[in-house]
Amino acid sequence: MSTYETTTVEQLKARLDAGDAPYLIDVREDEEVAAGMIPGAKHIRLGTLPERLSEIPKDEEVIFICRSGARSARACEYLSELGFGRAVNMVGGMLAWNEL
């Protein structure tokens, strides 16, 4: 079974506030990201990941974001199975982020 890391919204916000710029990918649908994204995030819908793998760094930390953390967890699992070593799920997703 593949494993992946997790981060909380508080941890990610602290990193961003400190000037860190992790690679962020938002896997939500178009209409969801239209309501707002974390600044600097790249939008790659979950369903398009297989054909857009070349856009995702394979040996670098990549934090995946969705609405609640479930789709981003699936993205992390999928990429871990393909050998992407640093897939990180933002637990709680944008629902938690918007509560900050």
Secondary structure, DSSP 8 states (H G I E B T S, - for coil): ----EEE-HHHHHHHHHTT---EEEE-S-HHHHTT---TT-EE--GGGTGGGGGGS-SSS-EEEE-SSSHHHHHHHHHHHHTT-TTEEEETTHHHHHTT-
